[in-house]
Amino acid sequence: MTESPFGSDELIYTPAWWIPGGHLQTLWGKLFRRRVPVPASLLRWDTPDGDFLEIHRLSAPADAPRLLLLHGLEGTVRSHYAQGLLGEAARRKWGADLLVFRSCGTEMNRTRRFYHSGETTDISFALDRIVAEFPRSPIGIVGVSLGGNVTLRFLGERGADLPHQLRAAAAVSVPFDLQRSSRRIGSGFSAVYQRYFIKSLLRKTAAKRMTFPDLAGTTDLAGIRTLEDFDNLVTAPLHGYRDAADYYQRASSIGSLPDIRLKTLLLSAVDDPMLPREVLNKVRAAAARNPLLEIEFVARGGHAGFVAGRVPWKPVYYAERRVGRFMAACFGQYDQNGKSER
């Protein structure tokens, strides 16, 4: 990938030769990416159900474009891709609001519920508030992994009923089929990710039981070994689903693609270790019938990786630059060098 420090007229992705395989692409950002903290302010918005949302806000002029960012499973403001997207917004002199899902912030949320792949009331609440606060700003939504699934579910549910300021969306490394993704993450080396997620989720569930002792009934948390176990015993009953199978079927975003009425970028890698490649073929077929969906499924990039660059000591992170370029085109903005990015 060749580009100037501020982005070039061409943005061509060439996976880093020194990071072979989807697993290394996936792990690189978490283990080795140097994070440059973006100066974002912490906000807390009370919700209609007596809970709160944590928002990390990057300020910008009142009429500047804004991004609403959604992170992945057990992500935080410290997640490498979240910081990368905030940094891309700052580079372009845009504003941004990172919506931190309930229980993923600096404090545990107040109510019984957590968050999940099909929950769209919080993104709707946050978007409405941002639109009211910045009525002159064009807005884009960017969701990564689980956040991408939530984004697509939200757009499918709303159809054309969207604020006029909302110009585009981007969904990166989405687990379009939750059943297939859940099983993929439990196989082979991918089980490493599953163990990480389960450990974090069980810790939160145990902490929440201190306030809600009947949470998840009499489930022995020590017996939960897989994400499907967790979703069957905790996620599903806690959020109104019959079981994990019902949750996966109703919350998967692949079924939402035909109903999306907003220009949306779908960026994924075929070697994503958290999703079978066959699912992306189904997504291609579904998206082919919706001209508002722009697909970029690259051969290599892992899960939320997409690391490029000629040498290890100077990596380039394609996903955030690709999202920034896509949004700029949809916003009708110009880059810092005055060149049209349409």
Sequence and secondary structure as in RCSB ss.txt:
>XXXX:A:sequence
MTESPFGSDELIYTPAWWIPGGHLQTLWGKLFRRRVPVPASLLRWDTPDGDFLEIHRLSAPADAPRLLLLHGLEG
TVRSHYAQGLLGEAARRKWGADLLVFRSCGTEMNRTRRFYHSGETTDISFALDRIVAEFPRSPIGIVGVSLGGNV
TLRFLGERGADLPHQLRAAAAVSVPFDLQRSSRRIGSGFSAVYQRYFIKSLLRKTAAKRMTFPDLAGTTDLAGIR
TLEDFDNLVTAPLHGYRDAADYYQRASSIGSLPDIRLKTLLLSAVDDPMLPREVLNKVRAAAARNPLLEIEFVAR
GGHAGFVAGRVPWKPVYYAERRVGRFMAACFGQYDQNGKSER
>XXXX:A:secstr
    TT  S     B TTS SHHHHHHHHHHH        EEEEEE TTS EEEEEEE   TTS EEEEE  TT 
 TTSHHHHHHHHHHHHTT EEEEEE TTSSSS  SSS    TT  HHHHHHHHHHHHH TTS EEEEEETHHHHH
HHHHHHHHTT   TTEEEEEEES  SSHHHHHHHTTSGGGHHHHHHHHHHHHHHHHHHHTT TTTTTT  GGG  
SHHHHIIIIIHHHTT SSHHHHHHHH GGGGGGG  S EEEEEETT TTS HHHHHHHHHHHTT TTEEEEEESS
 TTTT EE SSTTS EEHHHHHHHHHHHHHHT B TTS B  
